[in-house]
Amino acid sequence: MSILSYAQKIGQALMVPVAVLPAAAVLMGIGYWLDPDGWGANSQLAALLIKSGAAIIDNMGLLFAVGVAFGLSKDKHGSAALSGLVGYYVVTTLLAPGGVAQLQHIDPSQVPAAFGKINNQFIGILIGVLSAELYNRFYQVELPKALSFFSGKRLVPIVVSFVMIALSFLLLYVWPSIFNALVAFGESIKDLGAVGAGIYGFFNRLLIPVGLHHALNSVFWFDVAGINDIPNFLGGAKSIAEGTATVGVTGMYQAGFFPVMMFGLPGAALAIYQCAKPSQKVKVASIMLAGAFASFFTGITEPLEFSFMFVAPILYVLHALLTGISVFIAASMHWIAGFGFSAGLVDMALSTRNPLAVNWYMLLVQGLVFFTIYYLVFRFAIQAFNLKTIGRTEEAEESVAAQPVTNQSREERAVKFIDALGGGDNFKTIDACITRLRLTLVDREKVNEEQLKALGSKGNVKLGNDGLQVILGPEAELVAEAIKAKVK
């Protein structure tokens, strides 16, 4: 497996723990709505909700260890998640400041500050990856008859615990240097201020075609390099009190996405619709309207982005550039809102009473401007360069516009997906994230891309020699499970 493919798999696995963030966002968002002034001090219900959400945010390192171990395991078994849990507790217990003082025979006051931050997301990801690799290596091992109870999946947590002891002794000496390097990187990005936020926004969109944006997001949104933008924002009053959040700054790596996802991309969708041939406008309208609604309401942008990403790459580069500009403007003007899932209407509404949300309503004004900019830029580019966006090719070629038959059962669709992907014997691995089937195939040449488009694919991304991502939208995970059930 190539480095790119493996990085893509880690990026996919990161979505398992990230998927719990909406729960924290909803709980804390409602809590702040109920008590916008006291942040739980004036309402028991608000305090209950805010504290419940904080239980998720405060344990993101643990969630990353468990979620990544589960997400990278071959058979997605609970034993892999348990192994990640065991590994996390072994490392964070041994390397807690008290444990380090005992192991190194030093006064607790002399323990490096890095060990006070050992339970962070970077450590969680590291432990999750190692636990998954150990699981994949040992989960089918058979021990001698006398020890057969500990064979297979029961063996893995035991192996993980011993490996994590070795890892802890290694980290005992190298973690301070790693921690200082990560903090230095995070500080260098922070020092760039709004410019750094804009650069991040540009690359966030640019990496979507290969699915590596999740790995980039973990640097800025979580505590990999000391930035931790999402948990610090969702922490609200607690983050302010602890000094981990700054009003007008925390949330700067999130806020600028709202104008793009809620307004910019719908503006692009309108331009694509208006540039379509009259004979194809009806079916283009249905695709663009569905994509624009998903982008505005939930912040899920891939159905729209993949409609022009490959047929008109110049539009996608312009989209990435405009996203960077939007994030830069919001950060420089200190217009702040945050999210737990994505930058759609739901998350904006939930964040408005958060004490770290500053002039959030100006993001709506910025959004209206970006709707106009996206519309004008996309319409000009499509017409000036005669770009073959949806509805501008010959009707016989417009297979992208084909829509899945809605009255088919999931099992019936799974059979058709299997056929389009080369048959049941053509699968090495079958996975999914929120919007993509992520597949490793025996022979990618057997894939019928036209048939996939007819089944609802918004685009297909090829990675390495055998990797394929099929962009389906929110149904991807359900389709993946249905395919697995049929292939077994």
DALINDA-V695965 format. One record per backbone hydrogen bond with DSSP energy under -0.5 kcal/mol. NH is the residue of the N-H (numbers start at 1). CO is the residue of the C=O. E is the energy in kcal/mol with one decimal. If there is no record, write none. Layout:
nh->{NH/NH}
co->{CO/CO}
e->{E/E}
//
This chain:
nh->{6/7/8/9/10/11/12/13/14/15/15/16/17/18/19/20/21/23/24/25/26/27/28/29/30/31/32/33/34/35/36/39/41/47/48/49/50/51/52/53/54/55/56/56/57/58/59/60/63/64/65/66/67/68/69/70/71/72/73/73/80/81/82/83/84/85/86/87/88/89/90/91/92/93/94/95/96/100/101/102/103/104/105/106/110/111/115/116/117/118/120/122/124/125/126/127/128/129/130/131/132/133/134/135/136/137/138/139/141/143/147/148/150/151/152/154/155/156/157/158/159/160/161/162/163/164/165/166/167/168/169/170/171/172/173/173/174/175/178/179/180/181/182/183/184/185/186/187/188/189/190/191/192/192/193/195/197/198/199/200/201/202/203/204/205/206/207/208/210/211/211/212/213/216/217/218/219/219/220/221/222/222/224/224/225/225/227/227/228/229/230/231/232/233/234/235/236/236/238/240/241/242/243/243/244/245/248/249/250/252/254/255/257/258/259/260/261/262/263/264/265/267/268/269/270/271/272/273/274/275/276/277/280/281/281/284/285/286/287/288/289/290/291/292/293/294/295/296/297/298/299/299/300/301/304/305/306/307/308/308/309/312/315/316/317/318/319/320/321/322/323/324/325/326/327/328/329/330/331/332/333/334/334/335/336/336/344/345/346/348/349/350/351/352/352/354/357/358/358/362/363/364/364/365/366/367/368/369/370/371/372/373/374/375/376/377/378/379/380/381/382/383/384/385/387/389/392/397/398/398/399/401/402/406/408/413/414/415/416/417/418/419/420/421/422/423/426/427/428/429/431/433/437/438/438/439/439/440/441/442/446/447/448/449/452/453/454/455/456/457/458/459/461/462/463/467/468/469/470/471/471/472/472/473/476/479/480/481/482/483/484/485/486/487/488}
co->{2/3/4/5/6/7/8/9/10/11/12/13/13/14/15/17/18/20/20/21/22/23/24/25/26/27/28/29/30/31/33/35/38/43/44/45/46/47/48/49/50/51/52/53/53/54/56/57/59/60/61/62/63/64/65/66/67/68/69/70/77/77/78/79/80/81/82/83/84/85/86/87/88/89/90/91/93/96/97/98/99/100/101/101/107/108/112/113/114/115/118/223/120/121/122/123/124/125/126/127/128/129/130/131/132/133/134/135/138/141/144/145/147/148/141/151/152/152/153/154/155/156/157/158/159/160/161/162/163/164/165/166/167/168/169/170/170/171/174/175/176/177/178/179/180/181/182/183/184/185/186/187/188/189/190/192/193/194/195/196/197/198/199/200/201/202/203/205/207/207/208/207/207/212/213/214/215/216/216/217/217/218/218/222/219/222/219/222/222/220/221/221/228/229/230/231/232/233/235/236/237/238/239/240/239/239/356/246/246/249/251/251/254/255/255/256/257/258/259/259/260/263/264/265/266/267/268/269/270/271/273/391/277/277/278/280/281/282/283/284/285/286/287/288/289/290/291/292/293/294/294/295/294/299/301/301/302/304/304/305/305/308/312/312/313/314/315/316/317/318/319/320/321/322/323/324/325/326/327/328/329/330/331/330/334/358/342/296/297/344/345/346/347/348/349/351/354/336/356/359/360/360/361/361/362/363/364/365/366/367/368/369/370/371/372/373/374/375/376/377/378/379/380/381/382/387/389/394/394/395/397/398/399/404/405/409/410/411/412/413/414/415/416/417/419/418/423/424/440/440/438/436/470/431/436/437/468/429/466/426/443/444/420/447/448/449/450/451/453/452/471/471/469/460/467/463/439/461/437/459/469/435/470/435/473/475/476/477/478/479/480/481/482/483/484}
e->{-2.4/-2.7/-2.1/-1.9/-2.2/-2.4/-2.0/-2.4/-2.1/-0.5/-1.2/-1.7/-0.6/-1.7/-1.5/-1.6/-1.8/-0.9/-1.2/-2.7/-2.6/-2.4/-2.7/-2.3/-2.5/-1.9/-2.5/-1.7/-2.3/-1.7/-0.5/-2.0/-1.3/-2.4/-2.5/-2.4/-2.9/-2.6/-2.0/-2.3/-2.2/-1.5/-0.7/-0.9/-1.9/-3.1/-1.1/-1.1/-2.2/-2.5/-2.0/-2.4/-3.0/-2.5/-1.5/-2.1/-3.0/-2.1/-0.7/-0.7/-1.3/-1.0/-2.5/-2.0/-1.9/-2.1/-2.7/-2.7/-2.3/-2.2/-2.3/-2.2/-2.7/-1.7/-2.3/-2.3/-0.8/-2.6/-2.3/-1.7/-2.6/-2.5/-0.6/-2.0/-2.6/-1.2/-1.6/-1.5/-1.5/-0.9/-1.0/-0.8/-2.0/-2.8/-2.5/-2.7/-2.4/-2.6/-2.3/-2.7/-2.2/-2.2/-2.3/-2.4/-2.9/-1.4/-2.2/-2.3/-1.7/-0.5/-1.9/-1.4/-1.9/-1.9/-3.2/-1.4/-1.2/-0.8/-0.7/-0.6/-2.3/-3.1/-2.2/-1.6/-2.5/-2.8/-1.2/-1.7/-2.6/-2.4/-1.9/-1.8/-3.0/-1.8/-0.5/-1.3/-1.8/-2.5/-2.4/-3.5/-2.3/-2.1/-2.6/-2.7/-2.3/-2.2/-2.7/-2.9/-2.1/-2.0/-2.6/-2.6/-0.7/-0.9/-1.7/-1.5/-1.9/-2.3/-2.5/-2.3/-2.4/-2.1/-2.1/-2.5/-1.4/-1.9/-1.8/-1.2/-0.9/-0.5/-1.5/-1.5/-0.5/-1.6/-2.8/-1.6/-0.7/-1.1/-1.1/-3.6/-0.5/-0.9/-0.7/-1.3/-0.7/-0.7/-0.5/-0.5/-2.1/-1.7/-1.6/-0.8/-2.0/-1.9/-3.0/-1.9/-0.5/-1.5/-1.6/-2.1/-2.7/-2.2/-0.6/-0.9/-1.9/-1.1/-0.6/-2.2/-2.5/-2.0/-1.9/-2.6/-1.9/-1.5/-0.5/-0.6/-2.9/-2.6/-0.9/-2.4/-2.9/-2.0/-2.0/-2.6/-2.0/-1.8/-2.5/-2.3/-2.5/-1.6/-1.2/-3.2/-2.0/-0.7/-0.8/-2.0/-2.6/-1.5/-1.5/-2.8/-2.7/-1.7/-2.3/-2.8/-2.3/-2.1/-2.3/-2.6/-2.9/-1.9/-1.2/-0.5/-1.2/-0.8/-0.9/-2.7/-2.9/-1.3/-0.5/-1.2/-1.7/-1.8/-1.5/-1.1/-2.2/-2.1/-2.3/-2.5/-2.4/-2.7/-2.1/-2.2/-2.1/-2.4/-2.6/-2.3/-2.7/-2.5/-2.2/-2.7/-2.2/-0.6/-0.6/-2.4/-0.8/-2.9/-2.1/-2.2/-1.8/-2.1/-2.6/-1.9/-1.6/-1.0/-0.5/-1.5/-2.3/-0.7/-0.6/-1.7/-1.6/-0.5/-0.8/-1.2/-2.9/-2.0/-2.0/-1.8/-2.5/-2.4/-1.6/-2.4/-3.0/-2.2/-2.7/-3.1/-2.6/-2.3/-2.5/-2.6/-2.7/-2.0/-3.2/-2.2/-1.6/-1.7/-2.2/-1.6/-0.8/-0.8/-2.3/-1.0/-1.6/-0.6/-1.2/-2.1/-2.4/-1.9/-1.5/-2.5/-2.6/-2.0/-2.4/-1.8/-1.3/-3.0/-1.9/-0.7/-3.5/-1.6/-1.9/-2.1/-2.7/-2.7/-0.5/-0.6/-3.3/-1.9/-3.0/-2.2/-1.5/-1.5/-3.3/-0.9/-1.9/-2.2/-1.9/-1.2/-1.3/-2.3/-3.4/-0.6/-2.7/-0.5/-1.7/-2.2/-2.5/-2.8/-2.1/-2.8/-0.6/-2.4/-0.7/-2.2/-2.1/-2.3/-2.5/-2.1/-2.0/-2.4/-2.5/-2.2/-1.4/-2.5/-2.1}
//
